[in-house]
Amino acid sequence: MLKPSLNAVSPLNGYSKTFASIKLSEVTELAIVSITFSLNETSSFKEAFSKYYGNSLPEYGSSTLSKDSTFRFMSMQPGMIFAIYEYVGLEPISVLTSQLGATAFFSDQSDSSFILRLSGKNLHKILERVCAPDLSNKPFPPNSVARTTVDHLNAIILHEKNNNFLFISPRSSARSFLNALETSIENTL
Amino acid sequence: MKQKNRTSGGLIERNKPLVFHFNNLRYEGFLGDTVASALIANNQRLVARSFKYHRPRGIFSAGPEEPNALVQLRLGAHLEPNTRATVTELFDGLIAKSQNHLGSLEFDFLEINNLLSPLLSAGFYYKTFMWPKSFWEKIYEPIIRASAGLGCLSNEPDPDIYDKGFLHCDVLVIGGGPAGLAAALIAGRSGVRTILADEDFLIGGRLNAETFTINGMKGSDWAVQTAAELEHLPNVRLLTRTTVYGAFDHGVYGAVERCTDHLASSNGRPRQVLWRIYSKRTIVSTGATERPIAFSNNDRPGIMLAGSVRTYLNRWAVTPGKRVAIFTNNDDGWRTANDLRGKDINVIAVIDTRDKPPPFKYSDTKVFMGSHILDVIGHKGVTALKLPHGKSIEADCIAVAGGWNPNVHLTCHHRGRPTWCKDISAFIPGEELPTGMTVAGAANGTLALSAALKQGSDAGSTAARDTGHNVVAQEVLNAEDEPSEISPFWHVEENKKRAWIDMQNDVTVQDIEMAYMEGFRSVEHVKRYTTLSMATDQGKTANTVAVAVLAELTGKTIPQTGVTIYRPPYTPVSISALAGRQRGNQFRPTQLCPSHTWATEQNAVFVEAGLWKRAQFFPKKEENHWRQSVNREVLQTRKSVGVCDVTTLGKFDVQGTDALKFLNYIYANDLTTLAVGKVRYGLMLREDGLIMDDGTIARLAKNHYITTSTTANAAQVLRHMEFCHQCLWPNLNVHIISVTEQWGQFAISGPNSRHLLQKIVDREIDISNHSFPYMACSEITICNGIPARLFRISFSGELGYEIAIPARYGDALIRRLMSAGEEFDIVPYGTEALSIMRIEKGHPAGAELNGQTTARDLGMQRLVAKNKDFIGNILSKRPELNRKDGLALVGFIPIDRRDKLSAGAHFFSLNKDIITNNDEGWMTSVAISPNLGHSIGLGLIKRGNDRIGETVKAANLLQKQYVKVEIVTPYFIDPEGERLRA
């Protein structure tokens, strides 16, 4: 098969910058797929989910990893989860349909959003300039996920692991969002 | 002699001298001073001129309640007017200037207003300057306006940066005085997530101003020790220089932290941070503010609040005078006398309004019990005071103690009314407080120290328990309970001269009396008529005195008279802090299309479509007017092929076994006949039957649809769809998600559009007219396997397609299309050309879908299904929306082809006057058609379809242009649609 003849461009062109001990970088190799299942037919979906990923569905406001840590599933709203996983290719949905089959509906969201990773120590001083939800460890431990706004921009925030946060926000406003995060970092250094 | 009023002690850092300038004169102070304390140290008594009468004024208080000492700080773009000198921290190189005088502070020409005071009393603008009538607008009002207001702006953009942030806690303690510290201490020790905020730069509140002891330690030292312990607790956050200015809903408080105001330069750091604090419980321990007693000429420089005199003495080691008289109606005034005498300051007299034995006996101080001050002598500074029976005493400072008002402001922000407490003759917080709020200490009317500490501890314990923590044992804090007996005395009744109540707005006892005489009874009306408490100090020192005076006049009690309540902000908040980062380019976010980078390289001119930046047109070097570029784009597209980025339109992925049923509910069209691989134009109605939005519905698979909306309504449509799904039909198996951003989408239009597409779609895809007819859609691949979606739809009226591709390939695709299209002389076109083409084709857009029109108005009644129910169905059948003489969308051309049509012009029959009754409709969209060579328009006119060929007049009443127009078909180009179906 011939190689695709168009080059993909990430919204922030692979941005990466270090501010003292804080690192902010664009994550480009993750697929995001929306998985929705009917509230009346969750049992078959749960069964398939558990079978393939060795875990149960995440609770609202949190995420779970598949047993092999390949997939992370974020609960977004009743009946909808987002799957995030490393993927390089043209058909991210195909990975999931092969496992979950007809138990759900899928929508590729990999290009709807861009992803920024914020990592480092003492991130709380930056995070409190970013958005309203309380992102400190106690109410927002690792694996927590929240939908919120950052400077009027929609954002999904994932507490990936200690001292690491992922920000997922609409692609078209990537530059504005980056500016918001950079400003938060610079204002607290 | 420098700093001749400086005394020993204080909480200043004498090893850090500072130099500052006031009115271009050099002065010295120390780190820890405020501008006010440093001015007092240097014996600068005159600091301002009053708002209306331009009377000489001095420093009156020591805190945020200051009504007089408003100064202008800094220079150039950093200039800031109306800053209270009493809370402005001194720094090296500070430049301050007085305000509100014509000429110098010493010789203000506008002091003539004082002589004209009979003409300028409260509400004068309702009564004077009435004749002659013509003078008001041209002479009186401009002069009054010019002399009104305080301070002036730099008129330059603020060069500092500001930020905002969000804080969360279990308990927010507002005020770091004794009660607040006690509350924060127990909460902090109990593991409660606590924030303690104080507006001062030195935590401790009145502990820093008094000679109290706590557990045998100086009060100020106990404050330092407590603050140090709190700072070391990981669950406690101390915010000094932070004013909590408002109590908002749901336990949210607004606060401004002044990060660099006390420094000569911000050095790139945010100057202020506006915090939203979310707390489960709040303890308001904001203390109390002293109030004066009103007597003749009580506004002279040198007359101050007695508690403030103590503050200057004890905290800042300055004395406002060398011969100080005390005028008091309560025990607290005597404390000032004692503290001054303790520092060997000459207390020349104590005048106590209470007729009882004096609490202290002094050998070298005259004591007058049951007496009062009649008047003062001195113009730019008090020099003597007059007592009854002709007695006169020389004094350079009068410390007035009229009682203490608990700072109830935050408790009123949810419209709670304070209640009257007879014991302290003051208003205290009422029963209705914002949810989760308690009040402790002086703010609650508990003025004595020991009681305030206990109340603070209790409040902290309760808050800790309420938030689910185990409370540690309360520490016993031994302190005095100072005497605080008061006998209400509000003003001297024998006032022969004006007696001030509200210093900042120049409102006197006489103004209140006059308002009463003129029929104002309600405290709300008196406030607004006299402007009492309406200055930036919110009447902190004036409100209660005024209410008392009004009560006397009306014969009611103070509780019966009532009090006005306070609103945020507690103290002024700069607009810059409220704006935060939202300035300039960061005022709002920007959304960029996938082709933006490429378009920028083409020197495209962009237009804002909501938050999106869309290419408006693509000028070439040789073109020097936008219409040249736009005409070229239109003509070339219609002649060959053009490409336009249409990513911004809303796109929604709708899937599920009930997707069709759902879409049939929300669209007016019957979609049951929409086959897989087909796309249909759709109308979405509101419940009232008018059009909400239009778009397309494409069926990609049996249970998979893609719907589109206009750019402007994308969010509204998605919200509507979610509402319908979640609230109206929650049991339908349908799933909706926005894919507006997921897919970059390009319109390819023109006779050569198919040829161009054939160069990029993969070989196995057949897009011939036969296999891919008009209104077909399909999932395809392009450029060696890249997934895409193709829709044969056209907004331009030409043979056209829209191709959607994952947004990451958008940039590459536009470049590929332009490269592949070179042989066809492809042209990129922007929103201007898009608009012209759709008007030429008669397609309605935003101007026609403005929320006032129906499907019938736009000639789309055949699209509306008759055999199903859908949102808007019932009300769209209302007779008034279906009148035979109703509006219809038609085309318009000028009779004289040289005339230009105006959008918004209204239509009138030729023989009818241009009045509302004769209005027959309006022009919705206009363009100068490069294909036709003249102006064209779309518009709505009564019975439009029956009047083709008729001439009417289009009246543009704003520009007073009247153009004769002919009613024509709205399809200026290819009315039969042959190009679309080619």
Interface residues (C-beta under 8 A of the other chain):
Chain A: M1 L2 K3 P4 S5 L6 N7 A8 V9 S10 S34 T36 S38 N40 E41 G79 M80 L90 E91 F105 S107 D108 Q109 S110 D111 S112 S113 E128 R129 C131 A132 P133 D134 S136 P139 D151 H152 L153 P170 R171 S172 S173 A174 R175 S176 F177 N179 A180 T183 S184 N187
Chain B: I161 D163 K164 G165 F166 L167 H168 R269 P270 R276 Y278 R581 Q582 Q586 R588 P589 T590 Q591 L592 C593 L611 W612 T647 D653 Q655 G656 T657 N703 H704 N731 N733 H735 I737 S738 V739 T740 E741 Q742 W743 G744 I782 C783 N784 G785 I786 P787 I805 P806 A807 R808 Y809 G810 D811 A812 L813 R816
